[in-house]
Amino acid sequence: MKYTWRMLAAVLCSLLGTAGWCYVGGYLMLKGPVRKLVAACLAGTLTVGKLVAIVLQGFFLLSLAGGIWCVGYMLNTYFKESGK
């Protein structure tokens, strides 16, 4: 199998998109809501409303981070199809 620069660029974009999602979505964006959840639980002030708000916040932040993955996937597809 012959490896071309386009195929290597496609794999690199895919890996960077996935790593970017993990870092931004999993670490930077979820750190705040998880800290709020733990702090409220330890303080004894965790209510159903607060829990729902934190879960929704985490959902929207992960959806935003999914955009980073999408950019990596689109670049991956671009490089794969441009070589044909």
Backbone hydrogen bonds, N-H to C=O, Kabsch-Sander energy under -0.5 kcal/mol:
donor,donor_aa,acceptor,acceptor_aa,energy
3,Y,1,M,-0.6
8,L,4,T,-2.0
9,A,5,W,-2.4
10,A,6,R,-2.2
11,V,7,M,-2.3
12,L,8,L,-2.4
13,C,9,A,-2.5
14,S,10,A,-2.1
15,L,11,V,-2.6
16,L,12,L,-2.7
17,G,13,C,-2.3
18,T,14,S,-2.1
19,A,15,L,-2.7
20,G,16,L,-2.6
21,W,17,G,-2.0
22,C,18,T,-2.3
23,Y,19,A,-2.5
24,V,20,G,-2.7
25,G,20,G,-0.5
25,G,21,W,-1.9
26,G,21,W,-1.1
26,G,22,C,-0.7
27,Y,22,C,-0.6
27,Y,23,Y,-1.3
28,L,23,Y,-2.2
29,M,24,V,-2.6
30,L,25,G,-0.7
31,K,27,Y,-1.1
34,V,30,L,-2.1
35,R,31,K,-2.0
36,K,32,G,-2.3
37,L,33,P,-2.3
38,V,34,V,-2.5
39,A,35,R,-2.7
40,A,36,K,-2.5
41,C,37,L,-2.1
42,L,38,V,-2.6
43,A,39,A,-2.1
44,G,40,A,-0.8
45,T,40,A,-2.0
46,L,40,A,-0.8
47,T,45,T,-0.5
51,L,47,T,-2.4
52,V,48,V,-2.6
53,A,49,G,-2.2
54,I,50,K,-2.3
55,V,51,L,-2.4
56,L,52,V,-2.5
57,Q,53,A,-2.3
58,G,54,I,-2.4
59,F,55,V,-2.3
60,F,56,L,-2.5
61,L,57,Q,-2.3
62,L,58,G,-2.3
63,S,59,F,-1.9
64,L,60,F,-2.0
65,A,61,L,-2.1
66,G,62,L,-1.5
67,G,63,S,-0.6
67,G,64,L,-1.1
68,I,64,L,-0.5
68,I,65,A,-1.1
69,W,65,A,-1.2
70,C,66,G,-2.2
71,V,67,G,-1.8
72,G,68,I,-1.8
73,Y,69,W,-2.4
74,M,70,C,-2.8
75,L,71,V,-2.3
76,N,72,G,-2.1
77,T,73,Y,-2.6
78,Y,74,M,-2.4
79,F,75,L,-2.4
80,K,76,N,-2.1
81,E,77,T,-2.5
82,S,78,Y,-1.8
83,G,79,F,-0.7
83,G,80,K,-0.5
84,K,81,E,-1.0
